[in-house]
């Protein structure tokens, strides 16, 4: 938010400075043009130069009202001759810049209407001025600019069409980039959910295998038990085997063709975090790792915590340009708190991380358990990731 406000303030200052420069150019063009000068009072010429330029400073905040005012001001100034003969395009330059903003920020219908309105105002008033004044090239034979209304109108139309076209192209590219970002984020969510589904199905599949084995054994050693016990065990066996077959069928669909060995590899856990920290240290990053009360977590939750810390470490290594990173995982009763901090680039790195796919995956994993994930820059520099995951003691049984 602070970065956006700073950008808006800088843009407003740039627009204000540009508007002042355009006003000075317009006043100079009106009072000292290549052709015959404006015959009215000088203060009227100055007022006209200000009117056709200064409202351009408001084009970002009120694009259409600013454009409408500039069109009217340019048309009125041209109609009454308060423009620079031979360089009328200077008086319409503020309108062209406002037209660029309108084309860049509005729909196609509105943008086309703005372009038509601007061109119509110039096409009506510029020929009228030359017809009324009767100015010809003979009136200023030494003029460095041609004194023909066709050329004047052509230059004004060219600057307007060019500004409008650039605005539409930039808008189109911005929309394409936004759509691409949405697609990439959506694909990242789908990929992460697929990865989570694989891991959770692996875990559940392993548990169901144990259930099937235990139920089968119990069914074979309980001949002396009542019939109801045998029937219950048979139902457990049949249900567990059917569920296991269904899980394996789904897992075969989820698992990629190039990942045949994944089923044979045990999933990582928090016991592997020290090794992960050591690998990062060998890459030049000093890592401090603190694990408290995490020995008896469920396998799925243990894996979730590992993936969150792993992704946070990866972001630090890729984007933060940090020298030191610390990770703290605490599991008091009923919740797990994860905090990863670094001393890297802070806000500049945050710009990459807020739009990165790693945070999307972390948010998905935390969201499974109804937890929260927050990321922010630290006042002293660097970045912090905090995840809080609730769980009930029964989950550890």
CORVENHU-V903762 format. One record per pair of residues at least 6 apart in sequence whose ideal C-beta (glycine too) atoms are under 7 Angstrom apart, sorted by the first residue. I is the first residue (numbers start at 1). GAP is how many residues later the second one is. If there is no record, write none. Layout:
BEGIN
[[I/GAP] [I/GAP]]
END
This chain:
BEGIN
[[3/344] [11/49] [15/41] [15/42] [15/44] [15/45] [16/41] [18/38] [19/34] [19/35] [19/37] [19/38] [19/75] [22/31] [22/34] [22/71] [22/72] [23/26] [23/27] [23/30] [23/31] [25/65] [26/23] [26/26] [26/27] [26/64] [26/65] [27/18] [27/19] [27/22] [29/55] [29/58] [29/61] [29/62] [30/8] [30/15] [30/18] [30/19] [30/52] [30/53] [30/54] [31/6] [31/7] [31/11] [31/14] [33/51] [33/52] [33/53] [33/54] [34/51] [34/52] [34/53] [34/106] [34/109] [34/110] [34/111] [35/50] [35/51] [35/100] [35/104] [35/105] [35/108] [35/112] [36/49] [36/99] [36/103] [36/104] [38/7] [38/43] [38/44] [40/42] [44/38] [45/37] [48/29] [48/34] [51/22] [51/26] [52/18] [52/21] [52/22] [52/25] [52/39] [52/42] [53/41] [55/11] [55/14] [55/15] [56/10] [56/14] [56/38] [56/41] [56/42] [58/8] [59/7] [59/38] [59/39] [59/42] [60/41] [63/35] [63/38] [63/39] [63/42] [63/43] [64/38] [66/32] [67/28] [67/31] [67/32] [67/35] [67/47] [70/24] [70/25] [70/28] [71/24] [71/46] [71/47] [71/50] [74/17] [74/18] [74/21] [74/47] [75/46] [75/50] [77/6] [77/14] [78/10] [78/13] [78/47] [78/48] [78/51] [79/46] [79/49] [79/50] [81/48] [81/52] [83/8] [84/6] [84/7] [85/50] [85/62] [86/57] [86/59] [86/61] [87/58] [88/38] [88/64] [88/68] [89/66] [89/67] [89/70] [92/30] [92/64] [92/67] [93/66] [95/23] [95/65] [96/63] [96/64] [96/67] [97/66] [99/15] [99/16] [99/19] [99/61] [99/64] [99/65] [100/63] [100/64] [100/66] [100/67] [101/66] [102/9] [102/12] [103/8] [103/11] [103/61] [103/64] [103/65] [103/68] [104/63] [104/66] [104/67] [111/53] [111/57] [115/45] [115/49] [118/42] [119/38] [119/41] [122/31] [122/34] [122/35] [123/30] [126/23] [126/26] [126/27] [126/30] [127/22] [127/26] [130/19] [135/12] [136/11] [137/9] [137/10] [139/8] [140/7] [181/174] [184/173] [185/175] [188/169] [188/172] [188/173] [189/171] [189/175] [192/168] [192/169] [192/172] [193/171] [194/60] [196/168] [196/169] [197/57] [198/53] [198/56] [198/57] [198/64] [199/68] [199/104] [200/100] [201/46] [201/49] [201/50] [201/53] [202/61] [202/65] [203/64] [203/96] [203/97] [204/43] [205/39] [205/42] [205/43] [205/46] [208/32] [208/35] [208/36] [208/39] [209/35] [211/29] [212/25] [212/28] [212/29] [212/32] [215/18] [215/21] [215/22] [215/25] [216/21] [218/15] [219/11] [219/14] [219/15] [219/18] [222/7] [222/8] [222/11] [255/7] [267/36] [268/35] [268/38] [269/33] [269/34] [269/37] [270/21] [270/24] [270/32] [270/35] [270/36] [270/59] [272/34] [273/16] [273/18] [273/33] [273/36] [274/15] [276/34] [276/37] [277/10] [277/12] [280/7] [280/33] [280/37] [281/6] [283/34] [285/31] [285/32] [285/37] [285/38] [285/40] [286/37] [286/38] [287/38] [288/38] [289/38] [290/38] [291/38] [292/37] [292/38] [292/39] [293/37] [293/38] [293/39] [294/35] [294/37] [296/100] [297/34] [297/99] [298/97] [298/98] [301/90] [301/94] [304/61] [305/24] [305/31] [305/33] [307/58] [308/30] [308/54] [308/57] [308/79] [309/18] [309/20] [309/29] [309/31] [311/47] [311/50] [311/51] [312/28] [312/73] [313/12] [314/44] [315/38] [315/41] [315/43] [316/6] [316/9] [316/26] [316/28] [319/30] [319/33] [319/34] [320/22] [320/24] [320/25] [320/29] [320/63] [321/23] [321/24] [322/20] [322/21] [322/22] [322/60] [323/20] [324/18] [324/19] [325/15] [325/17] [326/15] [327/13] [328/11] [329/9] [330/7] [333/60] [334/56] [334/57] [334/58] [335/53] [335/54] [335/55] [336/53] [336/55] [337/51] [338/48] [338/49] [339/45] [339/47] [340/45] [341/37] [341/41] [341/43] [342/40] [342/41] [343/38] [343/39] [344/38] [344/39] [346/31] [346/32] [346/35] [346/36] [346/37] [347/30] [349/34] [350/27] [350/33] [353/6] [353/22] [353/30] [359/16] [362/11] [363/10] [366/6] [366/7] [366/21] [366/23] [369/20] [369/21] [369/22] [370/20] [371/16] [371/17] [371/18] [371/19] [372/16] [373/14] [374/12] [375/10] [376/8] [377/6] [378/6]]
END
